[in-house]
Amino acid sequence: MAGNRRQRPLLSSYRKRPLPSSYRKRPLPYDLTAVLRNPQFVILVEIDWQSGTEYYSFQEERTPTRTYLPLVQSISRISRESPPIGGEPRIADVRIVLKDESRRFTRKKAGEPFHEREVRILAGDPSYGLSRLNRLYVGKIDKPKFNARFLTITCKDIAFERFRFRLGDTVKNLTTNVFPFLPAGTESHMVPIVYGDCGLDPANLALSTTHEGGGPVPCYRIDPAMGQSKYRYVVAQHVCLSVDRVFIYGIETSTTNYAITTATYDGVIMTVIDFNSDPIVSGREAELEVTAAVRGIQDASVGMLENPVEVLKDLMNTYFSTPNSDLDTPLWDSAISDARRNTQSFGEGYKVAFALVDRRLRYTDIIQKLCESCLISFFVTKQSTFGVYIRAAGQTITTSLTLTDKIEVIRGSFDLELNSHPTLAATLQYNYMYNWVKDYFERQPDYAIPGEAAKHTVVDRENINLWYVRDIDTAEEVVAQYGDLFRENTDYTTVEVTPDLFRAAELNRWADVTHFLGIPVYDLSAGADDAGFVNVDMRIVAMEIEPTPSKTRVRLRMIRTPGLT
């Protein structure tokens, strides 16, 4: 009888969510997926105590060479971020709680220091050996805390410690130790470091034959005709490709009045100017008397070193005490190639040009300004090496992992937000061609982001500082790339993925994303099928690991921008 028939069960709750389009099957539940793929993903902790390295985990784990003791109670979230628009790469502090019921760590503290001990957190399958493990985090103990049962340690990231030094602490400065005939009262400056073509604004070249205003690079007096017969000024603490123009109080002086040469000071070959007569005018001693237009450090082909990624690498090697072994070579080679790539509007790739003249600058300040100038992402890889990525038009996108709502993306974890930059902008003022003598940008034009003004009731305007760009073509191309990042239809997607994908995921790698909840790139009102994201290329800009004894959660934050497809 119909009235006695058992009712059909209601559909499960997930069926109330938007259904996938017809071309795809319903996603597998997470637990079943995990069983089918059987990922072996464990979290391991290593601490370099004064008495020797010890190894810990949630449960006892063994590699072919060591045993990890089951002393880890909890580990806080481990996150790394590479912001798409400026900003330093961010690595959050990590808190580790270790079991101390046996007073193992209490006894250890009685005999050795805890502060500044190195801590490493690794992830992967230990049965394959240590070489297959990824480093999630490297830090130093900052705040140890004991109670009756646990030792809690807060760890500070050390990846960027080497970049906290001031430039003047490691390069040549104006001191009598380096320059024995240095005039009194001038020990306040750093000897300049010059990259690229630091010449005159082409617009100023046509003003007059004397090119009034001076050059952008300051030159400093190091010998008032005491150690040799001429009045000597230092241009740079390295060999320069050329010194094209020399100015005295802003007026170009004839090449018959000076000679460009090199001289060695404290073991360093420097570029100097020798004047036939004293450039200083009585009564103007407080002014900077000599400036120059300079083409800086040479590259291997005896041209200028001006590719922004090659310049960053040279800074790392030469001045920041970073060997090539600490750099991810394939990533750097790829970024160098992308920076050289013919772009949409010109054919010579990105160029940078700048002078380092401030001894107070920290290495991080220089890296930050260089990255902002050409939209470079500088970050730490999972192998604790330094990686780099540059956004450039025309570059080839290679995806390293596939994320679909069928298997890889955990059900219910998909989160999509439109541009999260604090200010959506319709117009960008981009400042470039910085003058280090006058301390200002010589050019400050506007760039209207195509199609954005009509979308805003209030037309916002954003300033972009291209600190180390003096080339017009580079400035125009870079600001166009910035414009894409300020568009409203720049998507940020956050997903949780199965732990076995952690090995393939990395900051600034690309993922091929298919998900029925994505917003299509086309206008649905035109009759297109609402399929969501279908094979959309998205770049990973943040990674988060949440370790627990039973399951490790892996979250990715990705960006899709209209300018790169």
Secondary structure, DSSP 8 states (H G I E B T S, - for coil): -GGGS-------GGGGS----TTS-----HHHHHHHH----EEEEEEEETTEEEEEESS-EE-SS-EEBS-EEEE--EEEE--SSSS--EE--EEEEEE-TT-HHHHHHHHS--TT-EEEEEEE-GGG-GGG-EEEEEEEEEEEEE-SSEEEEEEEE-TTGGG-SBGGGTS-BS-TTT-TT--TT-TT-B--EEESEE---HHHHTT-TT-TT--SEE-EEEEESSSSSSEEEEEESS--SEEEEEEETTEE--GGGEEEEEEEETTEEEEEEEESS----TT-TTS--EEEEEE--B-TTSSB---HHHHHHHHHHHTS---GGGB-HHHHHHHHHHHHS--SS-SS-----EEE--TT-BHHHHHHHHHHHHTEEEEE-TTS-EEEEE--TT----EEEEEETTTTB-TT--EEEE--SS---SEEEEEEEEETTTTEEEE--EEE-TTTGGG-SS--EEEEE-TT---HHHHHHHHHHHHHHTSTT-EEEEEEE-GGGTTT--TT-EEEEEETTS--SS-GGGT-----EEEEEEEEEEEEEE--SS--EEEEEEEE-TT--
